[in-house]
Amino acid sequence: MINTRRNLLKLAGAAAVSALSFGAATTSALAADVTLRMHQFLPAQANVPKNILDVWADKIEAESDGRIEIQRFPAMQLGGTPPQLIDQVIDGVADIVWTVSGYTPGRFSRAEVFELPFTMTNAEAVSRAYWELAEETMMDDDFKQFKVLALWVHGPGLIHSKKPIESVSDLNGVKLRAPTRVTNGMFSSLGATPVGMPVPAVPEALSKGVIDATVIPWEVTGALKVNELVDNHTSFGDDALYTTTFIFAMNKDRWDALPEDLKAVIDANSGVEFSAFAGKQMQADDEPSMKQAMERGNNIITLSPDQVAEWKAAAQSTTDTWIKEMDDAGKDGSGLRARALELIEKHSAN
């Protein structure tokens, strides 16, 4: 009886210690010093949130020993529209945002240099070039209202359409969604009728006939079910028709308020290396969606070099117009173009 009582007391004591330990661990886990709200426009299961943004947020939480918590708000759950994201991070509606620089046309005009037709090589190299050119020309000007965490581009953009598109003339009268001012201008000059909208609106626009085609990289077609809404996909072989520039940014006041050791955690996981990782990951995520389209029996059109040459000649006016616009605005368009190409060549050779 005495032994039984002793054993019960031992068990009770062990349980109490265990409960205290669990309570302390739980309290520690819940006691983040800083909570940051991360806002973006794609559903949580899309490739960028799943394979890039969550990877970043998880590392920040782990390497800060739980002192930073990143709350994730996909699909505009904090309200507003995708074009409002950059002002949300400036105004503090969100602490961190991921957005398309071209959702606010002309606001980040220097970044457009990477979106010019047939400029990109691969997303990792161009993302490195984008970050370096931003350090040289954009951080203290275009991006001065927020803390830049990373800058990257997606893999080669291509045309997804209801009817096959091979020659430039096939675009005549096609209602086409393009992501940015540069790409809208290019497709307008090529004969299409551009219809501007953020990428989450694409599925409904295709299904209702508001648009006949869209230009996006392969990687997002799965989340948007584009492969089920169109049957044709036009690729430019080893060339890239265009890409899109992204901004991953943090509110300046929230950044300034962080203690130095937590700033160091964020800086260690941001900048050029994370930009390169994000670009590389986006391009890697092209392949599964392309395979889905092939498995459905969709028509994958790969243009020959001679066909691509026709598109390059027709799209040259877009680059010439952009350079002139930038020169007229005192932003040295020709110099930006030359420097961007130099940086892209440097990183593509590595």
N, C-alpha and C positions, 0 to 999 in steps of 0.2 A: 504493500500500500504506500509506504514511504517512498519507495523507488518510483512507483507510478506517479506520485505527486511531484517528485523531483523532475521526472521526465517531462511532465506537463508544464512545470515552471520553465524548464529549459526551452521547450517548444514555444511557450508564450514569449519568452525573452527574445528568442531568435526571430519570431514573427514581428515583434516590436522593432527590433533593429532593422529587419528587412523593410518594414513599412516606412521607417524613418529614412532609410537609404533611398527607397523608391520616391518618397516625397521630396527629398533633397534633389534627386536627379530630375524629377519632374519640374520642380521649381526652377532648377538651373536651366532646363531645356526651354522653359517658358519665359525665362527672364532675359530676353534679348534687350540689349542696350538701345538698339536702333532698329526701327521697322521701316522698310522702304517699299513703296508700292510701285510695281513695274507694270506698265500698261502697253498694250499693243493690239493690232487689228486682226490677227489671224486666230482661228480656233486653237485651243490648247493642244489638240492632237496633230496639228500641222507640223511639218518638218522643222521650221525655224524655231518655234517655241520649244518643241520636244528635244531637238538635237543641238541647239545653240543657246537659246536664252535660259532654259532650265539648267543646262550644263554650267553656264556662267553663275547663275544664282545659287546652285547647289555648292559650287566651289567657294563662293563668297561666304556662305553660311558655315561651311565646314572649316575653312581657314581662319575665320574670325572666332572659332570655338563657340558658335552660337550667339555671339554678341550682335550680329547683324541678322535680321530676318528679312527675306525678300518675299513679299506677298505678290502673287502672280495674278494679273487681271487680263485674260485674253479677250479677243473679240469685242473690244471697246466696252468692257463691263463697267468701267468708271464713267461711261457716258461720252457724248460727243461723237464726232465723226473722225475717220482717219486723218483728213487734212488738218484737224485741230490738235493732233498729238504734240507737235513741236511747241505750240503755245501752251499746252497743258504742262509740259515739263518746265517751261520758262516761268509760268505763273504759279506752279506748285500744286496744280490739280493732281498731278502724278509726280512721283519722285524720279522715276526712270521711265523712258519710253524707247521703243524701237519703231522707226518710221521710214518711209520713203522720202528722200529729200525733195523729190519732184512733186509731192502732194501739195506743196505750196509753190506754184510755178514762178520761176524767176528769183525766188528768195535766196536760193543757194546756187547761184548761176555758175560759179567756178567749178562746182562738183559735176556740172553737166558735161564737162570735157570728157569724162569717162563714158558717157552715154551716147556719144556721137557714133554714127553707124560705122561698123567694121573697124572698131578701135580696140576692143578687148581681145586678149589672147586666152587666158584662163582666169578663173575667179580668184584664186589665191594670189597670183602675181599682180593682178589689177587692184586687188584690195590693199596689198602692200604699197603699190604706187599711189593709190588714193590717200592712204594715211600720210605718206611722205609729202605729197603735194599739199595736203591740208596743213601739215606742220609749217610748210614754207609760206603758204598764202592765205589760209582760211581760218585758222584757230583764233587769231586776234581780230578778225573781221567778220566773216560770214557766221562763224560759230561762237562768237564772243558772249552770247547771252546764256550759254549753258556749258556744263562740263562734258566734254566729248569722251565717251568710254571706248567706242570703236566705230570704224567706218569700213563698210565692205560693199561688194557687188555680188550679184548672183551669176550663175553659169550662163552660157550662151542663150540668148533669147530667141525664140522661134515663133512661127505663126501657126495657130490652131484654128481651123476654119471648117465651115459646113460644106463648102465646095472646094475642090483642089485649087491650090495657088502655086504656080510654078514661075510664070513670067511676071514682070512688073505690070503688064497690061491686065493680068487677072485680078488686080486690086481695084480696077475701075468700078466705082459704085458700091464697093463692099463697105458695110458699116462695121468699123473695127475699133475695138477698145485698145488703147495704148496707155502706158503707165505715166508718162511724163511729158513736159512741154516739148522736149527735144524729139521724143519718139512720135508724139502727135504731129509735130511739124514735118517730120520725115514722111510719115504715111500720107499726110495730106498732099505733099509734093509728089508722091508716087501714085496718086489717083484715088486713094481710099477716102472714105468719110469717117474721120476720127470721132469717137464718142468717148469723152472723158469720164472715168469713174474709178474709185478705189477697187482693188482686186477682190474684196469680199462680195462686191455686187455683180461680178462676172457671171456666176451660174444662173441667176435669175434673168439677167439680161440676155443670155444665150437662149434660155428655155422659152422666153417670151418673144424672141425675135427682135429685141431692141438692137442687138448687134449680130453680125454674121460671123465674126471672127474675133480672136483676141491674141495679143502677143504677151506671153509670159514664159518663164523657163519651165522645163519639164517638172522640176521638183514640187511645184505647187499645184500641178494639174490633178494629182491624186486627191488632195484635200478638198479641192473645188469641184471634183467629179467632171472636169472638162473632157476627159477621155470618153465619157458617156454622152456628152452633149454635142460633140463634133466628131467627125470621122477622119479628118485630114490634118496632117501635121507637117509643116514645111521646114526642113532643116537646111542650113547653109554649109554643110560639110565641115571642113576644118576651119571655116571662118565663122564669125559671130555677128549676126545682124546688129545686135545692140546688147546692152546690159542696163541695169538700174542701180543707182547708188542709194545706199541706206545710211541712216544715222542712228546710233545707239547713244543716248544722252542722259545726263543726270541734272537735276535742278541744282543751280549754283549755291543757293543758300543752304540746302541740305548737305551738299559737299563741304562747304566751308565750316559747317557746324560739327563735322565729324572729328574725333580725336585723331592725332597723327598716325597712330598704329592701325586704325581702321581704314584711314585713307590709303595706307601702304598696302593693305590687303586688296582693296579695290584696284589700285594702280598695278599691282602685280598680276592681276587677271584681266587687264584692259590694254589698250594701245595697239601697236602694230602687230604683235604676235596673235592677239585674240582676233583682230581684224582678219588676218590671214587665215586663221583657223575657221572663222565663220564663212569666209568666201569659199574656202576649200570644201567645207562641209555642205554648203548649199549646192555646189556643183556635184559632189558625190551623191547627193540625194536626187539628182536628175534620173539616174539609171532605173531605180525601181518603178517610177511612174512611166518611163518610156516603155519598160517591159510590160506594164499593165496595158498600155495602148496596143502593143504588138499582139499580146495574148487575146485581146478583143477582136483582132483582125482589122484594126484601123489602118488607114493608108499613110504610111510613113514615106514622105517625099524627101529625098536627099538630092539637092541641086548639084549639078556638075560644075566644075570650075568655070566653064564658059557661061553657064547660066548665072553663076554668082557674079561674074564680071559685069553682066548687064545691070544687076542690082547695085553693085558698087558705083558704077558710072552714074546711075540715076540718083543715088543717095548723096553724091558728092556735094550737091547744092546745099544740103542740110548743114554740112560741116562748114562750108564757105559762109553761109548766112550767119551761123553761130559766131564764127570768128569776127565777122564784121560787127555784129551786135555788141560783142564784148569789147572790141576796139573802140567803138563809138561811145561806150559807157566808161571808157578809161581803165578797162581791166585787162588790157594786153592779151586779147584772145589768141593771137598767133603765138605769143610767148608761152601761154598756158598749154596750148595744144602741143607745142614742141617739147615742153618739159614733161607733160604727161606721157607722150610717146617714148621719151628717153627713159623714164622711170619704168614704164611697162616693159620695154625691151630689156632693161637691166634685170628686172625680177623674173621675166619669162626665161631668161638664159640660165638662171640659177637652178 
